[in-house]
Amino acid sequence: MTDPLPRPGRRALLVAGGGTLLAAAGGALLGRSSGAGTAGPPPAGAVGEFDVSGAAEDLPLSPLRHVSGPQSLSYPDGGGALYVLQVVPASVRLGDEDRAPGGRERRLAGDLCVSRLSASGELTASMHLRGFGHGMSFGVEPVGGDVFLWVESDADPETGYGRAVARVRFRDGAVVDSSSDEVRHHRPYPGARKVHPTLDLAHRRVLVSHWTGRTHRYSVHAMDDFAAGRHEPLWTLEDTALRSGETFQGCALRGRLVYQLTGKHYTDERGANPPSGGGDTYVSALDVRTGRTVGRRKVTVAPDLEFREPEGIAVRPGARPELCVAFSVKTPGRRDIAVFSCPAWAGARPAAPSARTTRS
């Protein structure tokens, strides 16, 4: 499948400032295309394969199924549709429920809603996942005419975060329980906390983010092996990009690079993250072969957004992939989602290692 021509609509320049990009994130890690018209060095705003400084508004401010904010996003292909996870808010009664639980009860239960949006932000379908987790990241896999969600599952009742990974078919209007017989829980790392997956569809791989003790780790698996219950990782690595005091907001995988999003919502001017400082949102890249952090840039797009909390990062696959970053934005009575996409810089090509190695 290939990406369509760029979609029309409002476009806003994404300015990257601060942070340091290591030179290895360009030619050494990704290589460059050969032949006439080969591009030079990576641009100053590059993080891995993508040019953060060249990004633009991809999805205008859009509401989801419920009033709560987004947690993560994912794309099944290079088309316009996207899927978004959010925690079910208070005052919502689902299916067989005899009452509407409160917001804290929903969070600790791990109750999620999946919204499907069109390229223009129209809600086209939704379903609910009860007892699955917080929705820190997920993947969508197209199979024929269906779409399967790869999501965290088996929510820890003390935290509301998932302890396993499940693959569930998306069905408009459905309510699926984590305890249902139709849900198979994959537990590649028993005892791990905050377990959540995402997909690299181009290379048919699963990235599993998880915490063991106080350490955040990633592992990369072959999709087909993982779905069949064979959980031996291709690569494992410790998160070297997350800095003290930063808030983890999601991850994505393409080729041999993990892309990680961190940041918090705006505070007032007296707080630690005032609007005048341009926010504290960063995109970082880690090499799955070595565990090294190979790129990091501050994202200062749309500084006037109200609240402006980074909530999810994903790669839209296709012949012209893009790295997409989502923000939760305050609007009257609810939180909406806004998405900005970073194009692949000219001359970059993803490099996917083939050796089976492990680093812990």
C-alpha positions in Angstrom: 0.0 0.0 0.0 1.2 3.5 -0.8 0.5 6.9 0.6 -1.9 9.2 -1.4 -0.9 12.6 -2.6 -0.7 15.1 0.3 -4.1 15.9 1.6 -5.4 19.5 1.3 -6.1 21.5 4.4 -4.6 23.9 6.9 -0.9 23.5 7.2 1.2 24.9 10.0 5.0 24.9 10.3 6.5 22.8 13.0 9.5 24.5 14.4 12.1 22.3 16.2 14.3 24.0 18.7 16.6 22.9 21.5 17.9 19.3 22.0 20.8 17.8 20.2 20.8 15.6 17.1 23.7 13.2 16.9 25.1 12.9 13.4 24.7 9.1 13.5 20.9 9.6 13.2 21.4 10.6 9.6 23.7 8.7 7.3 25.3 6.2 9.6 22.0 4.8 10.9 19.7 5.2 8.0 21.8 5.4 4.9 21.1 7.7 2.0 19.5 7.0 -1.3 21.9 6.7 -4.3 21.9 8.1 -7.7 21.2 11.5 -9.2 19.6 14.0 -6.9 20.9 12.4 -3.8 20.3 14.7 -0.8 23.1 16.0 1.4 23.3 15.8 5.2 20.2 15.4 7.3 18.4 18.7 8.1 18.9 20.3 11.5 15.5 19.2 12.6 15.9 15.5 11.8 15.3 12.8 14.3 16.1 9.5 12.7 14.3 9.3 9.4 12.0 12.2 10.0 12.3 16.0 9.7 10.6 17.4 12.8 11.2 21.0 11.5 9.3 20.3 8.3 6.1 19.0 9.9 2.7 20.4 9.4 -0.8 20.2 10.7 -2.2 16.9 9.7 -5.5 16.6 11.5 -7.4 19.8 12.6 -8.7 20.0 16.1 -11.2 17.2 16.4 -13.5 15.7 19.0 -13.4 12.0 19.9 -16.3 9.7 20.9 -16.2 10.9 24.5 -15.1 14.2 26.2 -11.9 12.8 27.7 -8.6 13.5 26.0 -6.7 11.2 23.7 -4.0 8.8 24.9 -2.5 7.5 21.7 -3.1 7.1 18.0 -2.4 4.6 15.2 -2.7 4.2 11.4 -3.6 1.1 9.5 -2.1 2.3 6.2 -1.1 5.4 4.3 -4.7 6.6 3.9 -6.4 9.2 5.8 -8.1 7.2 8.6 -6.7 7.0 12.0 -7.6 5.3 15.3 -7.4 7.0 18.7 -7.5 5.5 22.2 -9.0 7.4 25.2 -10.0 6.5 28.7 -13.8 6.3 29.2 -14.8 9.3 31.3 -17.3 9.6 34.1 -21.1 9.5 33.5 -20.9 7.0 30.6 -22.9 3.8 30.9 -22.0 1.0 28.5 -24.1 -2.0 27.4 -25.0 -4.2 30.4 -23.8 -1.7 33.1 -26.5 -0.8 35.6 -24.9 2.5 36.4 -22.3 5.0 35.1 -19.0 4.6 37.0 -17.0 7.6 38.1 -13.9 8.8 36.3 -11.4 7.4 38.8 -13.2 4.1 38.7 -13.0 4.0 34.9 -9.2 4.8 35.0 -8.4 2.1 37.5 -10.5 -0.4 35.7 -8.6 0.3 32.5 -11.7 1.0 30.4 -10.9 2.4 27.0 -12.7 3.8 23.9 -11.4 3.4 20.4 -12.5 6.1 17.9 -11.9 5.9 14.2 -11.6 9.3 12.5 -11.5 10.3 8.9 -8.8 12.6 7.4 -11.0 15.6 8.1 -11.6 14.6 11.8 -15.1 13.1 11.4 -15.9 10.3 13.8 -16.8 7.3 11.6 -16.8 4.4 14.2 -16.0 3.5 17.8 -15.9 0.6 20.2 -15.1 0.1 23.9 -12.5 -2.1 25.6 -13.2 -2.7 29.3 -10.4 -3.8 31.6 -7.6 -3.3 29.1 -5.4 -0.5 30.3 -4.5 3.2 29.9 -3.8 3.2 26.2 -0.3 4.5 26.2 0.4 3.2 22.7 -1.2 0.6 20.3 -1.2 -0.6 16.8 -3.8 -1.3 14.1 -3.3 -4.1 11.6 -5.4 -4.3 8.5 -6.3 -7.9 7.5 -8.4 -8.1 4.4 -11.5 -6.0 5.1 -10.9 -6.1 8.9 -8.7 -4.2 11.3 -7.2 -5.7 14.4 -6.1 -3.7 17.4 -2.9 -4.6 19.2 -3.5 -3.2 22.6 -2.4 -3.5 26.3 -4.7 -5.7 28.2 -5.4 -7.2 31.7 -5.4 -3.9 33.5 -3.8 -3.8 36.9 -6.6 -2.8 39.3 -4.2 -0.7 41.4 -2.9 1.4 38.5 -5.2 0.9 35.5 -2.3 0.1 33.3 -2.1 -3.1 31.2 0.0 -6.1 32.1 -0.3 -8.0 28.8 -0.8 -7.6 25.1 -4.0 -8.6 23.2 -5.0 -8.6 19.5 -8.7 -7.7 19.1 -10.8 -7.2 16.0 -12.2 -3.7 15.7 -16.0 -3.8 15.5 -18.1 -0.6 15.4 -20.4 -0.4 18.5 -18.9 -3.4 20.3 -18.1 -3.6 24.0 -15.3 -6.2 24.6 -14.2 -7.2 28.1 -10.5 -8.1 28.8 -11.8 -11.2 30.6 -13.7 -12.4 27.6 -12.8 -15.8 26.1 -12.3 -14.2 22.8 -9.3 -12.2 24.2 -5.9 -13.9 24.2 -3.4 -12.3 26.6 0.2 -12.4 25.6 2.6 -12.1 28.6 6.1 -12.0 27.2 7.5 -10.5 30.4 5.6 -11.8 33.4 5.6 -9.3 36.3 6.3 -6.4 34.0 4.2 -3.2 34.5 2.7 -0.7 32.1 3.0 -3.1 29.2 1.8 -1.7 25.8 2.5 -2.5 22.2 2.8 -0.7 18.9 3.4 -2.0 15.3 5.9 -1.5 12.5 3.7 -2.6 9.7 6.3 -2.0 7.0 8.5 -4.7 8.6 5.8 -6.7 10.4 7.2 -6.2 13.9 5.8 -5.5 17.3 7.4 -3.1 19.8 6.5 -3.9 23.4 7.2 -1.1 25.9 7.3 -2.3 29.5 8.6 -1.5 33.0 10.5 -3.9 35.1 11.2 -2.5 38.6 12.1 1.1 37.9 13.6 0.4 34.5 11.8 1.2 31.2 12.6 -1.3 28.5 11.6 -2.0 24.9 11.5 -5.3 23.0 11.0 -6.0 19.3 9.3 -9.1 18.1 8.2 -10.6 14.7 4.4 -10.0 14.5 3.5 -13.4 13.2 5.6 -15.2 15.9 4.1 -13.0 18.6 0.5 -13.6 17.5 1.2 -17.3 17.6 2.5 -17.2 21.1 6.2 -17.3 20.3 7.6 -14.4 22.3 11.4 -14.6 21.8 12.5 -11.0 21.1 14.6 -10.0 18.1 16.1 -7.2 20.2 15.7 -5.8 23.7 17.0 -2.5 25.0 16.8 -0.3 28.0 15.4 3.2 27.5 18.3 5.6 27.5 16.3 8.6 26.2 14.0 9.2 29.1 15.4 11.9 31.4 14.7 12.5 35.1 11.4 14.2 35.6 10.1 13.6 32.1 6.7 12.1 31.4 6.5 9.3 28.9 3.8 9.8 26.4 4.1 7.0 23.8 6.4 5.2 21.3 6.5 4.1 17.7 8.8 1.8 15.7 10.1 2.0 12.2 13.1 0.1 10.9 15.7 -0.1 13.6 14.7 3.1 15.4 12.2 3.5 18.3 10.7 7.0 18.4 9.7 8.1 21.9 7.5 11.0 22.9 7.8 12.8 26.3 6.2 16.0 27.8 3.5 17.4 30.0 0.6 19.8 29.6 1.1 23.5 30.0 1.0 25.0 33.5 0.4 28.7 34.2 3.3 31.1 34.0 4.3 30.4 37.6 4.5 26.6 36.9 7.2 24.4 35.6 5.9 24.3 32.0 4.5 27.7 31.1 3.3 28.6 27.6 6.0 31.2 27.2 8.6 28.4 27.4 7.2 26.7 24.3 6.3 23.5 26.2 8.5 20.5 27.2 7.6 18.1 24.4 10.5 16.1 22.9 10.8 13.4 20.3 13.8 11.1 20.8 15.1 8.1 18.7 16.8 5.0 20.0 18.7 2.3 18.0 17.3 -1.1 18.8 20.6 -2.8 18.0 22.7 -0.8 20.5 20.2 0.8 22.9 21.8 4.2 22.2 19.8 7.4 22.0 20.6 8.7 18.5 18.4 11.8 18.2 16.4 14.2 20.3 14.5 17.4 19.3 12.1 19.7 21.2 8.7 20.1 19.4 7.4 23.6 19.5 4.6 23.4 17.0 1.3 25.3 17.7 2.4 27.0 20.9 -1.0 28.7 21.3 -2.9 25.5 21.8 -4.9 25.5 25.0 -3.5 23.0 27.5 -1.3 21.3 24.8 -0.4 18.0 26.3 1.5 15.5 24.0 -0.5 12.4 23.8 0.7 9.8 21.4 3.2 9.3 18.5 2.8 7.0 15.5 4.3 6.3 12.1 1.8 6.4 9.2 3.2 3.7 6.9 3.4 3.7 3.2 5.7 4.7 0.4 6.1 8.2 2.0 5.9 7.5 5.7 5.3 10.3 8.2 5.9 10.5 12.0 2.7 11.9 13.6 2.5 13.6 17.0 -0.8 14.2 18.8 -1.8 16.8 21.4 -4.7 16.9 23.8 -6.3 20.3 23.6 -8.8 22.0 25.9 -12.0 23.1 24.2 -15.3 24.1 25.9 -16.5 21.1 28.0 -14.1 18.5 26.6 -10.6 17.6 25.3 -10.0 17.4 21.5 -7.1 15.9 19.5 -4.8 17.8 17.1 -2.2 15.9 15.0 1.0 17.1 13.3 3.0 15.1 10.9 6.8 15.1 10.3 7.9 14.0 6.8 10.8 11.7 6.0 13.7 14.0 5.0 15.0 13.8 1.5 17.6 11.1 1.1 16.7 9.1 4.2 15.8 5.5 4.0 15.0 3.2 6.9 17.5 0.5 7.7 16.1 -2.7 9.3 18.8 -5.0 10.9 18.3 -8.7 10.2 20.6 -10.3 12.9 18.9 -11.7 15.9 20.6 -10.1 18.9 19.6 -9.1 22.4 20.7 -6.2 24.5 19.4 -5.7 28.0 
